[in-house]
Amino acid sequence: MSTEHLTLGPVLSFRGTHKNTWRVTALVGIKAGESIPTLSVEGKACPVPVVLHQTSKECFVRYDLSCPLRAKERRVAYGFAPNGPQWEFSVPGKGYAPRMTYVSCNGFSDPNDMRKLVRPDNAVWSDLLSNHDRHLRPEDYQLDKEQLWHEQSIHDQDLQRFHLMLMGGDQIYFDAIWEEKTLKYWVSLSRKEQLRYKVTKTLDRQIEQYYFGLYSQRWCPEARKRWLRKEPLRDAADAMATMPTVMMWDDHDIIDGWGSYSSEMQYCEVLQRIFHHARRAFWVFQMQQQLEDLPELILSDRADISQKDPQYAPVDWERVRTRDPLSLPLLDGQPGFTSVYCAGPVAIVAADLRTERSRTQVLGQYSWQALQTCLRDLPEGEPNHPGDRCQHLLFMSSVPVVHPKLSLAEELLEVFGNESVVDSSIDDLRDHWSHDDHEGERKRLIETLTKVAGSKRLRVSIVSGDVHVAACGGTYRRDLFNINNWAQILQFTSSAVVHPSLVGVPERLFLHLLNRLASQPQKVDPQYEVEMMLFPSHNRYIMPARNWLALELDMGEIDAGCKLWATWRCETQTGFSNHLQAVDPAQ
């Protein structure tokens, strides 16, 4: 099968475990009018693929690559029959935790920032792939002391390092939509004219085409010929073809700052149509679901019309799962896309923090109820068999829960800042959990996660992105922390895999401010406190470097509980540095 007819993919997606099956799908885009090719996994033809969406130029289909869980982990080969390109992904052993990597911010807002980079755009992706699979390394790739730890147990056994890739937001940047002709004109209008601007059928169609067309452009490998020549793979598309993904959107997957504009701006017709089509495209490309199965959002009877917080009615996701056996594990009764995955002794919560976001809200009432019910029902297993129960909960928060609080900057921007869809200064601050408007919900989240840690006797860790730096922080309950380590929740911030970090002179001044504020703990209330930690193997709190994160559980002594190791790989001018943090089992 020739790759000339492929427009996208394969993009692997993890669908959870079910009856000892590791469920994986692959999204593939095919030129319109071409026949749908046969995809094989472990030498057997996949079932007939499901058509997710069709445009005048492309057809997007989803293949089922699910595999049985066996006693030992293994590589799984898949590819186009009979003589097309081949790829591999790995399936963990039954009952074992998957080894995971976490990335965020796979793109950029301003091309001028990318010109400041010392190394190539995809240098971080190349390093991640070289750590994932030795067959993907360039010939001149040099291993450091930390990487050698993984050679004997993983690569010398001809295994891949990661079973899953968690993508915590901004998988694609739609910021350039304001350069489209009609919307560029809309941006030039006065605020009053913007708010009452009517979207024509032509403009609506252009917005739809933009969202459904950009994925193929941004997620397409730079040169598909590499697949046939078996040269090293070095970009996001190559990573998504070799590691099943768990994706959750953030603002750039919609537009920069979505959810942090005034209610008048966010509810104007232009932005509402943008959100409508961004949501549909996210459903197809990042969640790999049939477009016809996506329910519309409906405002609930409890919606505060004066405040215009988006209080949506609950969505019956169970109906979607009934129609689609490979549907994602979406929490039933929530309006958003929050999903929960359980694999061995680890659970992953991919939280949707954008669907219901406003200036004064992160999650709506029904989403909080669904999340708290799900966490309450996490499997506990038998007391004498800790390997059968959840020991670590990873909570994916696209925006950091623990981050320096910029109170003065918030006040100045509130007074002097002007709301604009092409200026992200104000909305970046309003996005933060630590912003005054979101402090109440941050407290609710910390209490919710601490409660499940105590009731289930497990460790909770937060993974986050968004802020284009690497950092480590934590939150804890002061009256319990010295007695029970589960009362401390660590946060690992890993951002960005492509977007530049703080590289210019103004950004370096901002970095100095961040480090100064990071030294000051934040008291959430009389019981809870959050604080930044010195970044491992670094003399500052904030590491200004592009990076990716490894999340691996030490399964050597499972009866004693599993230790979680978090390892950042941070880009330097000449290579990469390693930074390790450990999370002990619950005591």
C-alpha positions in Angstrom: 0.0 0.0 0.0 1.5 3.4 -1.0 1.7 6.2 1.5 0.8 8.7 -1.2 -2.9 8.2 -0.4 -2.5 8.9 3.3 -3.2 12.4 4.5 -2.9 11.7 8.3 -1.7 9.1 10.7 -1.6 6.5 11.9 -2.4 8.2 15.3 -2.8 5.6 18.1 -5.3 6.1 20.9 -5.6 4.2 24.1 -9.2 3.2 24.8 -8.7 1.6 28.2 -8.6 -2.1 29.3 -11.5 -4.5 29.1 -11.6 -8.2 29.9 -7.9 -8.6 29.8 -7.7 -6.7 26.5 -5.4 -3.7 25.9 -7.7 -1.6 23.7 -6.0 0.6 21.0 -7.3 2.3 17.9 -5.5 4.0 15.0 -6.8 7.1 13.2 -5.9 7.3 9.5 -6.7 9.9 6.9 -7.2 8.9 3.3 -7.5 11.0 0.1 -11.1 11.2 -1.0 -12.0 8.7 -3.7 -9.3 6.2 -2.7 -10.2 2.8 -1.3 -9.8 2.1 2.4 -6.7 0.0 2.9 -6.3 -3.0 5.0 -4.4 -2.6 8.3 -3.0 -5.7 10.0 -2.0 -6.2 13.6 0.2 -9.1 14.8 -0.2 -10.6 11.3 -4.0 -10.6 11.3 -6.2 -8.2 9.4 -8.0 -5.7 11.6 -11.8 -5.6 11.6 -13.4 -3.3 9.0 -12.6 0.3 10.1 -15.2 2.8 11.2 -15.6 6.0 9.2 -15.3 8.9 11.7 -15.8 11.8 9.2 -15.6 12.6 5.5 -14.8 15.9 3.8 -14.6 16.7 0.1 -10.8 16.0 0.2 -10.4 13.3 2.9 -11.9 10.3 4.7 -10.9 9.7 8.3 -11.3 6.1 9.6 -10.5 4.3 12.8 -9.0 0.9 13.0 -9.2 -1.5 16.0 -5.7 -2.7 17.0 -6.8 -4.1 20.4 -4.6 -6.9 21.8 -4.9 -9.4 24.6 -2.9 -8.8 27.8 -0.4 -11.6 28.5 1.8 -12.5 31.4 4.8 -10.5 29.9 4.9 -7.3 28.0 5.6 -7.4 24.3 6.0 -5.4 21.1 3.0 -5.4 18.7 3.7 -4.9 15.0 1.0 -3.4 12.8 1.0 -2.0 9.3 -0.6 -1.8 5.9 -0.9 -5.1 4.0 0.7 -6.6 2.1 3.9 -4.6 1.6 3.2 -1.2 3.2 5.0 0.6 6.0 5.1 -1.0 9.4 5.1 0.3 13.0 5.2 -1.1 16.5 3.7 -0.3 19.9 4.1 -2.1 23.2 1.6 -3.8 25.5 2.4 -4.2 29.2 2.2 -7.4 31.1 -1.1 -8.3 32.7 -1.5 -6.6 36.1 1.5 -4.3 35.5 1.5 -0.6 35.3 2.2 0.9 31.9 5.3 3.0 31.5 4.2 6.5 30.4 5.5 9.7 29.0 3.8 13.1 29.3 4.0 16.0 26.8 2.2 19.3 26.2 2.2 22.3 23.9 3.0 20.7 20.6 3.1 23.9 18.6 3.6 27.6 18.8 1.7 30.9 18.8 4.2 33.1 17.2 6.6 31.9 14.4 9.1 34.7 15.5 9.6 32.9 18.8 10.6 29.7 17.0 13.5 31.6 15.3 15.0 32.1 18.8 15.5 28.4 19.2 19.1 27.1 19.2 18.1 23.6 18.2 15.7 22.3 15.6 11.9 22.6 16.2 11.5 18.8 16.8 14.7 18.2 18.8 12.7 17.3 21.9 10.5 14.9 20.0 13.6 13.3 18.5 15.1 12.8 22.0 11.8 11.3 23.3 11.7 8.8 20.4 15.3 7.9 20.9 14.5 7.1 24.6 11.4 5.2 23.6 12.9 2.8 21.0 16.6 2.2 20.2 15.6 1.4 16.6 14.5 5.0 16.2 17.8 6.5 17.4 20.1 8.4 15.0 23.4 6.7 14.5 25.3 9.3 16.5 23.0 9.3 19.5 24.9 9.3 22.7 23.4 7.8 26.0 24.1 9.4 29.3 24.5 7.7 32.7 20.8 8.0 33.5 19.7 6.5 30.2 21.9 3.5 30.7 19.7 2.5 33.6 17.0 1.6 31.1 19.2 -0.3 28.6 19.4 -3.6 30.4 15.8 -3.9 31.6 14.1 -2.5 28.5 16.1 -1.9 25.3 18.4 -5.0 25.7 15.2 -7.0 25.9 14.2 -5.5 22.6 11.3 -3.7 24.3 10.1 -0.1 24.0 10.3 2.2 27.0 6.7 3.6 26.9 3.3 1.9 26.7 1.3 5.2 26.7 1.8 8.8 25.8 -0.2 11.3 27.8 -0.8 14.6 25.9 -2.0 17.2 28.4 -3.2 20.0 26.1 -2.4 22.2 23.1 -1.8 19.2 20.8 -2.4 21.6 18.0 -2.4 25.4 17.8 -5.3 27.1 16.1 -4.1 30.7 16.8 -3.6 31.5 13.1 -7.3 31.4 12.5 -7.3 35.2 13.1 -5.2 35.5 9.9 -8.1 34.1 7.8 -9.4 36.9 5.6 -12.9 37.4 7.1 -11.8 36.8 10.7 -8.9 39.2 10.3 -11.5 41.8 9.3 -13.6 40.9 12.4 -10.5 41.4 14.7 -10.1 44.9 13.3 -13.7 45.9 14.3 -14.6 47.7 17.5 -15.7 45.6 20.4 -19.3 46.6 19.9 -19.2 45.6 16.3 -17.5 42.3 17.1 -20.2 41.4 19.6 -23.1 41.8 17.2 -21.3 40.5 14.1 -23.4 37.8 12.3 -21.8 34.6 11.0 -22.8 33.9 7.5 -23.1 30.4 6.1 -20.0 31.0 4.1 -17.9 32.1 7.1 -19.3 29.1 9.1 -18.2 26.8 6.4 -14.7 28.4 6.3 -14.3 28.0 10.1 -15.3 24.3 9.8 -12.8 23.8 7.0 -10.1 25.4 9.0 -10.5 23.2 12.0 -11.0 20.0 10.1 -8.1 20.8 7.7 -5.3 21.9 10.0 -4.9 18.5 11.7 -3.7 16.9 8.5 -1.2 19.7 8.0 0.2 19.8 11.5 0.1 16.1 12.4 1.6 14.9 9.1 5.2 13.7 9.2 7.7 16.0 7.5 8.6 13.3 5.0 6.7 10.1 4.7 9.4 8.6 2.6 11.4 8.1 5.8 8.9 5.3 6.7 9.9 3.4 3.6 13.6 4.0 4.0 13.4 3.1 7.7 15.3 6.2 8.7 15.1 7.5 12.3 11.8 9.1 13.1 11.9 12.5 14.7 8.5 14.3 15.0 5.2 14.2 16.7 3.5 12.2 14.0 6.1 9.5 14.5 5.6 9.4 18.2 1.8 9.2 17.8 2.3 6.2 15.5 4.3 4.3 18.0 2.8 5.2 21.4 -1.0 4.9 22.1 -2.1 8.4 23.3 -4.4 9.8 26.0 -5.3 13.3 24.9 -7.1 16.2 26.6 -7.6 19.6 25.1 -6.6 23.0 26.4 -7.2 26.5 25.0 -5.0 26.4 21.9 -6.9 23.3 20.7 -9.8 25.8 20.5 -8.4 29.3 20.4 -5.9 30.9 22.7 -7.6 31.9 26.0 -10.9 30.1 25.5 -12.9 30.3 28.7 -11.1 33.3 30.0 -12.8 36.0 28.0 -15.7 38.1 29.3 -19.1 36.4 29.0 -20.2 38.9 26.3 -17.2 38.1 24.2 -17.3 34.3 24.8 -21.0 34.2 23.9 -20.8 36.3 20.8 -21.7 34.5 17.6 -18.2 34.3 16.1 -16.6 32.7 19.2 -19.5 30.3 19.7 -19.2 29.0 16.1 -15.4 28.6 16.6 -16.0 26.6 19.7 -18.7 24.5 18.0 -16.3 23.4 15.2 -13.2 23.1 17.4 -15.2 20.7 19.7 -16.3 18.6 16.7 -12.8 18.4 15.3 -11.4 17.5 18.8 -14.0 14.7 19.0 -12.9 13.2 15.6 -9.1 13.7 15.7 -8.1 13.6 19.3 -10.8 11.4 20.7 -11.3 9.3 17.6 -15.1 9.1 17.8 -17.7 9.2 15.0 -18.8 12.7 14.4 -22.5 11.7 14.3 -22.2 10.4 17.8 -21.3 13.8 19.4 -24.2 15.2 21.4 -24.8 18.9 21.3 -24.3 20.9 24.5 -27.5 22.2 26.0 -27.7 24.8 28.7 -29.3 23.4 31.8 -32.2 24.9 33.7 -29.8 25.9 36.4 -27.6 28.1 34.2 -26.9 31.5 35.6 -28.0 33.7 32.7 -26.8 36.9 34.4 -23.3 35.4 35.0 -23.4 33.3 31.9 -21.3 30.5 33.3 -21.8 27.6 30.9 -23.8 25.3 33.1 -24.6 22.6 30.6 -27.1 19.8 31.0 -25.6 16.3 31.7 -24.7 14.3 28.7 -25.7 10.6 28.4 -22.3 9.2 27.5 -23.5 5.7 28.2 -25.6 5.9 25.0 -22.4 6.7 23.1 -20.6 3.7 24.7 -23.6 1.5 23.8 -23.4 2.4 20.1 -19.6 2.4 20.0 -17.8 -0.5 21.9 -14.5 1.3 21.5 -15.7 4.6 22.9 -13.4 6.3 25.4 -14.1 5.8 29.2 -16.0 9.1 29.5 -17.6 9.8 32.8 -21.4 9.6 32.5 -23.6 12.5 33.3 -21.0 15.2 32.7 -21.1 17.8 29.8 -17.4 17.6 29.1 -14.9 14.9 28.0 -13.3 13.9 31.4 -12.2 10.2 31.1 -10.8 7.8 33.6 -8.5 4.8 32.8 -7.4 2.0 35.0 -4.4 -0.1 34.2 -2.8 -2.4 36.8 -2.0 -0.4 39.9 -2.4 3.0 38.2 -5.4 5.1 37.4 -5.4 8.1 35.0 -7.9 10.9 35.1 -7.8 13.1 32.0 -9.8 16.1 33.2 -11.6 18.4 30.7 -11.0 21.9 32.1 -12.1 23.8 29.0 -15.7 22.8 28.0 -17.3 24.6 30.9 -14.6 27.1 31.7 -15.4 30.8 32.2 -13.8 33.6 34.1 -15.4 32.3 37.3 -15.7 28.6 36.7 -13.5 25.7 35.7 -15.9 22.7 36.1 -19.7 22.8 36.3 -21.8 21.1 39.0 -22.5 17.9 37.0 -18.8 17.5 36.2 -17.8 17.8 39.8 -20.4 15.2 40.8 -19.3 12.8 38.1 -15.6 13.2 39.0 -16.2 12.7 42.7 -18.4 9.7 42.2 -15.8 8.1 39.9 -12.9 8.6 42.4 -15.0 7.2 45.2 -15.6 4.0 43.1 -11.9 3.4 42.2 -11.0 -0.3 42.8 -9.5 -1.1 46.1 -8.6 -4.8 45.6 -7.8 -7.2 48.4 -5.8 -5.9 51.4 -3.2 -8.7 51.0 -2.9 -8.2 47.3 -1.8 -4.6 46.7 -1.0 -5.4 43.0 -4.8 -5.8 42.4 -5.7 -2.3 43.6 -5.1 1.2 42.5 -1.9 2.5 44.2 -1.3 5.7 42.2 -3.7 8.1 40.7 -2.4 10.5 38.0 -4.6 13.6 37.6 -4.0 15.3 34.3 -4.6 19.1 34.8 -3.8 21.0 31.6 -3.1 24.1 33.7 -0.9 23.8 36.8 -2.7 23.5 40.2 0.5 24.5 41.9 2.2 27.6 40.4 3.6 30.9 41.6 0.7 33.4 42.2 1.0 36.6 40.2 -1.3 38.8 42.2 0.3 42.2 41.2 0.3 41.2 37.5 -3.4 40.2 37.8 -4.3 43.5 39.3 -2.4 45.6 36.8 -3.8 43.7 33.8 -7.3 44.0 35.2 -6.9 47.8 35.3 -4.8 48.5 32.2 -5.3 45.4 30.0 -7.6 45.4 27.0 -9.5 42.2 26.1 -8.4 40.9 22.7 -8.4 37.5 21.0 -4.9 38.1 19.6 -3.4 39.2 23.0 -3.0 36.3 25.5 -1.5 38.3 28.4 -4.7 38.7 30.4 -6.2 35.3 29.7 -3.0 33.4 30.5 -3.2 34.8 34.0 -7.0 34.2 34.3 -6.4 30.5 33.3 -4.4 29.8 36.4 -6.0 27.7 39.2 -4.3 30.2 41.6 -6.2 33.2 40.1 -8.5 34.7 42.7 -11.6 33.8 40.6 -10.6 30.1 40.7 -9.2 29.7 44.2 -12.4 28.3 45.5 -12.5 25.5 42.9 -8.7 24.9 43.4 -9.5 24.2 47.1 -12.3 21.9 46.1 -10.0 20.0 43.8 -7.3 19.6 46.4 -9.8 18.4 49.0 -11.3 16.0 46.5 -8.0 14.5 45.6 -6.8 14.3 49.2 -10.0 12.7 50.3 -9.6 9.9 47.7 -6.0 9.4 48.7 -6.9 9.0 52.3 -10.0 6.7 51.8 -8.2 4.5 49.2 -4.7 4.7 50.8 -3.1 5.6 47.5 -0.8 8.3 46.3 -2.1 11.1 44.0 0.1 13.0 41.6 -0.8 15.8 39.3 0.7 16.2 35.8 0.3 19.5 34.0 1.6 21.6 31.2 0.6 25.0 29.6 3.3 27.3 31.1 6.3 26.4 28.9 8.7 25.5 31.7 9.5 22.4 33.8 8.7 22.6 37.5 7.8 20.6 40.6 5.5 21.5 43.4 3.1 20.1 45.9 0.1 20.5 48.1 -0.5 19.0 51.5 -2.8 18.9 54.5 -0.7 20.3 57.4 -2.3 18.2 60.2 -1.8 14.9 58.4 1.3 15.3 56.3 3.8 14.3 59.0 1.8 11.1 59.8 0.5 10.0 56.4 2.4 10.6 53.2 -0.8 10.3 51.1 -1.7 13.7 52.5 0.9 15.2 50.2 0.2 15.5 46.5 3.1 16.2 44.2 2.7 18.0 40.8 4.9 17.5 37.8 4.8 20.3 35.2 6.2 19.4 31.8 5.9 22.0 29.1 6.6 22.4 26.2 7.6 19.7 23.7 7.8 22.2 20.8 6.8 25.7 22.0 9.9 27.7 23.1 10.5 28.3 26.8 11.4 31.6 28.3 14.1 32.7 25.9 13.9 36.4 25.3 15.0 39.3 27.6 11.5 40.1 28.8 10.8 36.4 29.4 14.0 36.1 31.5 12.9 39.0 33.7 9.6 37.3 34.1 11.5 34.1 35.0 13.3 36.0 37.8 10.0 37.1 39.1 8.6 33.6 39.0 11.5 32.2 41.0 11.2 34.9 43.6 7.4 34.3 44.0 7.9 30.5 43.9 9.8 30.6 47.2 6.6 31.8 49.0 4.1 29.0 50.0 0.5 29.7 49.4 -2.0 29.0 52.2 -5.2 27.8 50.5 -7.1 27.7 53.9 -6.2 26.8 57.5 -5.7 23.2 56.6 -4.2 23.2 53.1 -1.0 24.7 51.7 0.7 24.6 48.3 4.3 25.3 47.6 6.8 25.1 44.8 9.8 22.9 45.2 13.4 23.4 44.0 13.5 21.7 40.7 15.5 18.4 41.0 19.2 18.9 40.2 18.7 22.6 39.7 19.2 25.6 42.0 16.0 27.3 41.1 12.3 26.5 41.2 11.6 27.0 37.5 13.5 25.3 34.7 13.3 27.4 31.5 13.7 24.7 28.9 11.7 22.6 26.5 11.2 19.2 28.0 9.3 15.9 28.2 8.5 13.7 31.2 8.7 10.0 32.0 6.3 8.4 34.5 7.3 4.9 35.6 6.3 2.7 38.5 8.9 0.5 40.1 7.2 -2.9 40.1 10.1 -4.9 41.6 8.5 -5.3 45.0 4.8 -5.0 44.3 3.7 -6.5 47.6 5.4 -3.6 49.3 3.8 -1.1 47.0 5.0 0.6 43.9 7.2 3.7 43.8 6.5 6.2 41.1 9.5 7.8 39.3 9.1 11.0 37.4 12.0 11.9 35.1 12.2 15.2 33.2 14.4 15.4 30.1 15.2 19.1 29.7 16.8 20.5 26.5 20.1 22.3 26.8 22.2 24.0 24.1 24.2 20.9 23.5 21.9 18.0 24.6 19.5 17.1 27.4 19.7 17.0 31.2 17.9 14.5 33.5 15.9 15.5 36.6 14.4 12.8 38.9 11.7 12.9 41.5 10.2 9.9 43.4 6.8 9.3 45.0 6.8 6.6 47.6 3.8 4.2 48.0 1.1 5.3 50.4 2.0 4.7 54.1 
